[in-house]
Amino acid sequence: MKAPILPVRCPPLPDELLSSWLIRLAWLNAEKLYTFRRRFWMHPGSPWSRNIDLILPDDALAYISKMTLITPESLVNHMLKGYLGTLFEDIDPHGNAQGILTSRRRGQKVFGFGLQLCPDCLRSDTVPYFRRWWKVAYLVTCPIHRRLLIDACPGCQQPLAYHLSDFGKSLLPERIPTSFCATCEYNWSKKALQRDELIPDAFMGWQKQILTALETGWFEDNQIGSLYALSFFKGLHTLIRLVASKGHSSKLRQVIAGELGELPLGVTYSGSQNPFGGLRLGDRLNLLRHAYWLLQEWPERFIWATKKAKLAFSYIDSYKKQTPLPYWVASAAALAHDPRHTRISAEEKESVKRFLEKNGLPASRNQVNRWLGRWYVSRHKEGNWLFNPETHSTN
């Protein structure tokens, strides 16, 4: 099949989802989506009912490249597949990937809330479009506008869907399909009241770190150091699974909820092959807040909380026959068996810090932990200075 060059063309916008861009191209060329798909889709069914942002047949990618004059390599950067090796390491046989939002589509029916957006981003756009990172399940806020994302239309509470704008209609919509709800015609960029004051600045900053990790391939954090992004996301996934469990490890959720001053609420899974990716935004926010609490003083809080919840290393390591734990989680889980790792008060830590400063020694959190006999990074940015705590006294 030949792929005639489109009369009206435009490149994808920064970090735009492939499907968002294709739907905008169809609208710009005054073609209904059913007709437009024939330009690149030679397979059974409709591309709009599939997750073409994650899995796209090679021939379809080649046709899209020919009709838009954009290289396949550039197009992959606008697919979720581009996160392979950074956010996830494989795509399962069901077409799901760890850390990606999931939903199913059948005609006009959308099952699940697999899209999210930031109304402020759409309002600031010259051309409203959907970002690729809006499909990442670990992101529930917009670090740019410091607000919660939304995963349903505020007008009708239905799942967000931009592929239905001309479905069953004789005329194309006057507005760009990526800007409004096809069910109730609500303008998604409309300013709405939010309760974002409940989201601490520190959590917002952590969300920004996650977004940066997707862009750079590295997760940089003062608590756990520098990690390959894939290692960090695998560890985060492990923590979320432990916290979300309805089984033995549900005690961990109870411990953390007590520290947060909340009730240990459970979550309702949709039966998806990708449980966390199938959750509503509110449930994902709740689990992420629990995981973030563990990470704030890593690994001290994790060690203390797993001890209090009576979770053994063998249980964590073999939980639901998952892949091997990332080293940074495994090392912390192993330390939970060390009787020296009991919870240390802030006053004790401050006392050691003052002693180190008084003696002209490095007094970073890492070195305080070293003096207390806790977990610490042996190769630290402070340099390879040699000093033995056992030869000094804090008396």
N, C-alpha and C positions, 0 to 999 in steps of 0.2 A: 504494500500500500504506500502510495506517495503521501507526503504530509505537506500540503501547500502552506506557504508562509502566510501567517496571519496578516490581514490588512492593517490592523491596529495592534501595535506591540508596545510593551513596557517591561522593564526588568523587575524582578521581585524587589520589594522594599526591604530595608535592613531586618534580618531575622524573620522574614515573613514565611508563614507556613505555605508549603507548595499548593495545597488545596485552596487556601485563601487567594493566592495569586491566580490560579486557574479560573476560579469563579469570577474574579474581577476581569480577567481577559475575556471570558465569555460575554460578560455584560458590556464591556467596552466595544466588542465586535457585534453587538446587537444580536447575539445568538442565545437561544434557550439552552439550558444545560443539557437537555436530552439530545439536542442536535450537536452541540459543541463536543460532547464526549466521543462522537464518531471520528473526530480528527486524530485521536490518539489511542482509543480503547478498542481492542479487537478480542476481548475476552467475554465470557458469559456474565450476565448481570450488569450492574451499574457501578462505575468507579466511585460514585458519590455515596454508595451504601457500604463501602469498604474503607479501611484505614490506609489510603494511598500515601499518606504522609509517612507511614512506617514501612510499608511493603508496596512496591510498585514494580510490575513486570519490566524487564529490561527493554522489551520492544516499545512499551508505552513511554518509558523515559526517553528513548531514542526519537520517537515521533514528536514528543513535546519539545525536545531540543531542536529538531528540524523546523518546526513551525514557528518557533520563537527566536531562533538563531542564538540560543544560549547553550553553552556546553553542558553535557550531562554532569560533569564534575562540579560545576557551579550550582546546578539544580539540586544535587545531593545535599549541599550545605543548607538547603531550605526544607529538607526532610528530617523527620525524627531519626531516621537511619543514621544521620550525621552524628548522633550522640553515641553511636556504637563505640565502645572502648573508653568512654568518658562517664556516661550515666549507667549504661548496662553493657553486659558482655555477650549477650545473645538474644535472639528473638525466638520465642517458643513456637511449637507447631500450631498453636491457636492464633498466632499473629499478635501476641502481646509481648511487651518488654517491661522489665522491672523499672519502676519509677515513672511510667507513662500513664496518663489518664486513659481509661477505656470506656467505650460505649458501643452499642449495637444499633444499626439502622435497618429499617425495612420499609421502603417506600417513604411515606410521610411520618412514620413512626420512628422515634428516637428513644432507645431504651438505655437509660443511664446518663449521667451528667459528665460527659467526657470532654467538654470544652469549658474554659473559663476565660475571663477577660477583665481588663481594667478600664472602667468607663472614662477615667481621666486621660488615659493614653489615647483612646479613640477620639475624645473631644479635642485633644491637642494635635491630632493627625490632620494633615492636609487631605490625605486619602485614608479613610479608616481601613485598617487591616488587622489580621490576627497574627500575633507573634508566635514563634515556635516554642519559646519557653513557657507560654501559657498552657502547654500540654504536659508540663512536668509536674508530677503529683506532689513533689516536695516543696513546691512554691505555692503559697496561698496568699501572699501579699505582693504588692508592687513596690519594690525598693525605690523606684523613681518618684512616685507620688505618695509613698508612705501610707498606703491604704490596703484594705482587704480587696482581693479579687472577688468576682461574683461567678457562680457556675450555673445560674438560672436567670431567665428573663425577669426583671423586676415587674414587668407589666402583667405577665400571665403565669409566672413561676414554672414555665416549661423549660426543658433543656435547651441550651443555646445551639442553634443550627443555622448556618448560613447557606446551606445547599437547597433550601426549600423555597426560596424567594419567588421562583416562577413555576413551581410545581402546581399543575392543574389550572394554570391561568393562561388566558389567551394573549396577554400583553406582558412585556418585560416591565419590571418595576422601575419607577423613575429614580429611586435612590439606589446607591450602590449596595449590593446584597450583604456586604460585610458590616453594615452599619445599623441594621434594624432586625426586629423579630418578624418572621414570616407569618407567625400565628396571630399576633395581636398588633403588629406594626409599631411596637414600642421602639423608640430611639435609644439604642444601647449606650450612647455617649451622654445621655441626659444625666445631670447631676442629681444624685440621690443621697438621702441622709444615711450616714454610716455610724457604726459604733467602734471606730478604729482606735478610740482613745484607750480601749481595753488591751491593745497590743503594745507591749513595752518596746521602747526604743532598741533595747538590746536584741530582742527577737527580730525586729526589723533589720538590724545590722547583720544578724546571722543569715537571714534570707538573702541579703545582698552578697554575702560570702558564697552562698550556694550558687547564685546566678553567675558570679565571677568564676567559680570552679567549672561551670559548664562552658564558659568562654575560653578559659586558659588551660583546662586540664589538670589544675592543681587546686587543692583546698588548703588555704592558708589560715591558721588559727593559733592564737597565743596559748591555748590550753593544750592542744594535741600536736602542735607543730605543723609541718608541711606534709601533706599526703597527696598521693596520686588521687585524682578525683574519683576514679573507679573504686579504689580501695575505700575512700570515705563513704561513697554512696552505698556500697555493699554493707559496710558497718552500720550506717544509718538504717538501712532496711532491716538488719538483724535486730537492732534496738526497738524499732517500731513493731516488729513481729512479736517480740517478747512482751512489750507493753500492751499490745492489742489482744493478746491471747485470752481465751476463755478458760484455759486449763490451769496447770500448776503455776505457770509464770504470771498469771493474772495478779498474784500477790505483789508483784513488782509494781503494777499499776496502782494498787492500793497504797503502797508505801509512798510513791511519788505524789499521788493525789493528796495524801495527808500533808506532805511538805508544801504543796501548792495551796493548801487550805480549801480543797474542793472535794466533791463526792467522786468516788472512783467509777465514773460512768463507763459503760461498755459501748461498743460500736456494732452496727448492723451491717453485715456484709451482703452484697447483692448476688452472691453465687458466681461471681466472675472468676476466671482463671488467674486474674491479677487482682487479688483482694484489695490492697491499699489503693491501687489505681482506679478502683470502682467505687470508692467512697465519696460521699458528698464533701464539700469544702469544709463545713463545720466539723465533721468527724476527723478529717485529715489535720485540721488546725489543732484539735485537741490532742491527737497523738503526737504531732510534731512538737507541741509545747512540752509534753512529757519527755520526749527524747532530748529536747534542748536542755531541759533541767539537768539531765544526766551528764550532758556534755559541758555544762558551764564550768565545772571543776573536775575535769577529767584527769585521772580515773578515780579520784577520791569518792565522788558521789556514787559512781557506778559500783565500786567495791562495797561501800557502806550499804547501798540500797539492795544489792543482790544478796549480801549477807543477811540483812534484816528480812528479806523475802524468802530466805533459805533456798536459794537457787544454786545448785552445784555446778562446777565448771563442766562436768560431763553432760549435764542436762542442756546447758547453753550451747555447748559445742556440737551436740547431736540433735538440736531442736528441729523436729520435722524433717530430718535427713537433708538438711540444707547443705550447700557447698561449704568448704572449709571457711572458718571465720577469718576475716582480715586480721593481720598480725596485731594491729593496734587494739582491736577488741579482744582477741585471744589472750594477749599479754595481761590486760586488765582483769579478764575473767579468771586467769590463773592466779593472780595476786590476791583474789578474794579468799583464797585458802590460807594465806599467810596470816597468822594470829597477830602480827605486828600492825596490820592494817585495820586498826579501829579508827573511829571518827575522831578527828582532832579539832579542837575548838579554834575559833578565829583568834581568841586571846593568846593561845599557845603559839600559833603561827606568827602573830605580831611580835611576841616576845623574842622569838628566834630571829626575826627580821631586824629588830632593833639591835640585837647582839652583833649580828653580822655587820650592820652599818657602823656600829661603834668601833669595830675592829678593822674597818676599812676593807671589808670583804664584799664580793658581789652578793646582793640581797634580793635577787629576783625570786619569783615564785618557784622556779625550777630549783634554785639553790636552797631555798627554805625547805622544800620537800626532801632534798638530799640530806640535809642535817637532821631532819625528823625521821630518816630511814624509810621514806616513802618512795613511790615510783617517780623517777625523774629522767629527763633526756640527757644521755651521757655526752652527746656532741651538741653543744649549745652555742648559740651565736655569740655568747660572751667570751668564747675562746677556750683553749684547752689549758686553763690554769690548774695547777696541781695543789690540792689542799686536802688534808685528812681531818674530817670532823672529830675523829676519835682522839686526836692529839690536843684538842682544845676543850675547854669547859665553859658552859654558859653560866656558871655560878659567879 
